[in-house]
């Protein structure tokens, strides 16, 4: 369900063109968010539009909304109202800061979710100012938690016959994402120190830059178990029994020296050589530090379908993010591209609302609905929302 102005994610292309130098030719993020979906576009402020949704909602399992607090009730789309038409509805809401409290009425974006949750002061080196993670991590985490809540509510409905309202927020989701940091603050009143790569207490739990500018990541928690073999593999056997580094405690005290030595060693050869050396040199735990574009060629990502090929009907063959969950009997697949705004308005109103084509055409004429390729009113956007309103 989209408003007649369109889902704000459809305006990402315009926003990127105005604020970055990225060569944007396709609304890839909107495509990711909306693939396998159908679009019905209705004016919820119009009584006929409301009636259309009331008729469709009778056949729905879940209703999801992320308007600011109070908006859905004013629109007649609140939980209590929709339950009148479908007593079994699962009603899912996403907000910025939760449904209660002094800031529950405030709008929010991903940026606010990162800021309020504390994660901007938990990432990056110790001397950095608060650091924003590009890419909508709070939005994504909120969506994951909302999906988790919806699935749990559906199971409860199946087993106990109860309909219910599910609420998540940017704040709660991002706090849950960093449970260790939050618990440290709650129980000890402390903030976890930011990671300082050059002073890593465990030199085998660190990342190092190789001769070709690429990075390698080591993940050996039980460092003493690996230290001697690791020194031999790096062709610095003299450090295996060096009193400054002979055990974890000594290496922690002399961390800067140990990291500097490994920095120098890794800087002497390109990463591919080090990957081969470590593979042959022992049962080490290590991996590459990918740049995001590297994922398109990462064999693990490809073979597990985390990146898949999709023959898009308008864009042609493209690579897209796959599915992180694998099902043995009901595997995930991309069946439909993201819809044009209102692409399925006619079909859904006919199938679930019981409208005939004459009624639908009349609503279209009056601007109550938008169908693909049409506009609700002269000059209104048909395929993309050109303005952004706070999502939560």
Buried (B, 14 or more C-beta within 10 A) or exposed (E): BBBBBBBBBBBBBBBBEEEEEEEBEEBBBBBEBBBEEBBBBBBBEBEBBBBBBBBBBBEBEBBBBBBBBEEBEEBBBBBEBBBEBBEEBBBBBBBBBBEEEEBBEBBBBBBBBBBBBBBBBBBBEEEEEEBBBEEBBBBBBBBBBBBBBBEEBBEBBEEEEEBBBBBBBBBBBBBBBBEEBBEBBEEEEEEBEBBBEEBBBBBBBBBBBBEEEBBBBBEBEEBBBBBBBBBBBBEBEEBBEBEEBBEBEBBBEBBEBBBEBBBEBBEEBEBEEBBEBBEEBBEBBBEBBBEEEEBEEBEEBBEBBBBBEBEBEEBEEBEBBBBEEEEEEEEBEBEEBBBBBBBBBBEBBBEBBEBEEEBBBEBBEBBBBBBBEBBBEEEEBBBBBEEEEBBB
